Amino acid sequence: MLEQALRKLGWQAGSLRAAGRTDAGVHALGQVIDYELAWGRGPDRLTDAINSQLPPDLAVRSTELAPSGFHPRFSALRRRYSYRLLLSGRADPLVERFAWRVWPQPDLERLAAASRLFVGEHDFGSFGRPTWPGGNTVRRLWTAEWSREGDQLCLRVEADSFLNRMVRRMVGAIVGVGRGLAEPEEIEGRIRNPGQVWPGRPAPARGLCLEEVTYPV
């Protein structure tokens, strides 16, 4: 849809370049897109022009001129995702568009302990696929912290980059530990043996959101 909007403004390239790929159903608040377009009326006017061509569920927040050599994926230093859990025994269709409803409530101490196991530099091959065939699966995860927001829990994770489905598989494993369906030692074992894929299902896509991509100043 963004490509269609840009074409109406004179963009002619074949495809856009993005900071990262997201699975169908994943949300993005801080996705970064790079393109070349002849435009002489300033970045803010371009933002407004693009948004006038987009559907209500998609919007450009800001537009800037990129430095020479910029690439939204390869120039990035860090990426931050959030994942939301709704702790409720009753369905809430509006909230569940953006959260995974989990009930009975998982043990919060076990959730936190399981999350900490992922922090550091590890081979995450058990929890995701490389972004291209034969690619490296080693990543550095700086933070994996939960916060309580009413009847929701929010996990924020920040890393240099993420493997395909990595966050969703991590959350699936963490929630499994929180519900007593798995033990922290099982996560540690998969981290030590990255060729053994985590057997559980990944968390649903709808709870995941790309919040921010950080670049050199």
N, C-alpha and C positions, 0 to 999 in steps of 0.2 A: 504493500500500500504506500509506503514511503517512497519507493522507487517510482510508482505511478504519479505521486504528487510532484516529485522533482522533475519528471519528464514534462509535465505541464508547464514548468518554469524554464525549460530549455536544457535540462541535464540530458546528456547523450551517451554516457558511459554504459558498460554492460552490466555492472553490478556494484553494490555498495560494499565498503569495508567496515566491519564492526569490531568492537572491542572483544566480543565473545559471543558464542552461540548459546542459545537457550532452548531447552526442550519445549515442545508444544505444551501450553498451559502454564509455563513459568512466566512470571511478571518481571518487568524491568523498570526501575525508577532512574537508574544512572547509566543506561546504555550509551555508548559513544559511537557515532557514525562519521565516516570520513568520505568526502566526495569533492570533485572539482566542478565548479559552476561559475560561468561568467555572470557577475551580478554587481551592479554599481550603486545600489541603494542602501548599503549598510547591513550588518548582521541582524539587527533587530527587525528590520523590515523583511528580511528573508525568513526569519522565524515566523512572523505573522503570515507571510505569503504561503509558506508550506502548511501551516496549521489550518489555513482556510480550505485546503484541499484534502484534509485527513478526516477519517471517521471519529466519532466521539471517544472511542476507547484508545486512541493513539494521539500523542502530541509531542512536539519538539519543545523542550524547556528553554534552550538557549542555543545560540550559534556564535562561533568564534572563528577567526582566521587561524589556521594551523601553521606551525613553523615548517620550514622545508625539511623533508625527510620524515615527517610524522606518519606513524602507522598506528591506528587505534588499538591493535592487538599487541604488536611487538614493541611499541614504545611504552606500554603500561608497566608500572612498577608493582602495583597491588590491585586486588579486586576484593570487594566486600559483598557478601550475600547475607540475606536474612532468611530464616525459616520460622513460620508461625504455627503453633499448636493451639487449638481451641480445646480447653479442658471443660467439657460439658457433656452431661448425659442426654441432653436434648439437642435435636437438630436445629441449626440456625443457618438457613440457606444463604443469606446475604453474607454473613461472616465467612462461611465455608467456601466462598469463591476465592478466598485469599488465605485459607488456613486449613490444616488437617485436624479434624476433630478426633480426639483421643480420649477414650473413657473405658474403664476406670482410669483415674488420674495416675500417671506414672510417678515413681518415687523421685523427687527432685534432687536429692543427694546423689542417687545413682546416675541420673541424667548428667549432672555436673561432672562426676568422676569419669564417666565414659567419654565425655567431650574432651576432657583434658588429655586423654590418651593420644589424640590426634595432633596436638600442638607440637611443633618442631619440624625438622626436615626428615621426611620419610618417603619410602617408595609406596605410593598409594595404589598400586596395581590391583589390589584386592577390592578396591572401592570405586574404580572408574576405568574408563578406557582412554588411551591417548588421543589427542586431538587430531592426529593423523597416523596412518598405519606404521607401526614400528617406532612410534615416537616415545620419548622419555616419559616415565610415570613418576619421577621424583618431584615432589613439590615441598615448599616451605609454608607451613600454616602458622601464622603469628597468633591468632586469637580464635577461640571457640567458646563464647560466653553466653549464658542464658540470662534473660531478664523477665520479670513478671509484669504484665500489663493487664490488670483486671483479671478476666477469666482466660487470658491468653499467655502463653510463654513464647518468647522470641529468642531464637538462637542466631547470633551474628558471628560469622566466620570470615576471616581475612587471610588471604594468601597471595603469593606471587602470581599464581594462576591456578586453575582447577582443571581436572580431567573431566571428560564427559560423564555426566550423572554422578560425579563424585560427592557433591553435597547431599543429594537425595539419598544415596546409599549410606553415607555417614549418618544422616538423621534417622534412617530406618534402623541402623544398628544401635544408635544411641537410645532411641525410644524402646527398642527391644530389650535393652539392658534395664531401662527405667521401669518396664512392665514385668520384669523378672523372666522374660523369655530367652534371655541370653546373659552371659556373664562378661564382665570387663576383660577377663583373661582371654576370651574368644576374640575380642577386638585386637588385643596385644598380639595374639598368635597370627592373625591375618596381616598385621603390620610387619611382623618379623618374616612372614612368608607371603610376599606380595603376589605370588603365582596362584595362590588359593583364593578364589573369588568368594566374597561374602555371600552366604547362601540365601539370606533374607531378601525380601522385596524392597526396592527403593521407596522412600516416602513419596506420596503423591506430588505431582508437579505444582499444583495450585498453591501450595504453601510457600514456595520459593520465590525470592525476588532478588535480582541484581540491583544493589543499592548504589554502589559507587565504584568508579575506576580511577586510580590515582596515577598521575604522570609526573615526570620531573618538572620542577618549577622553572 
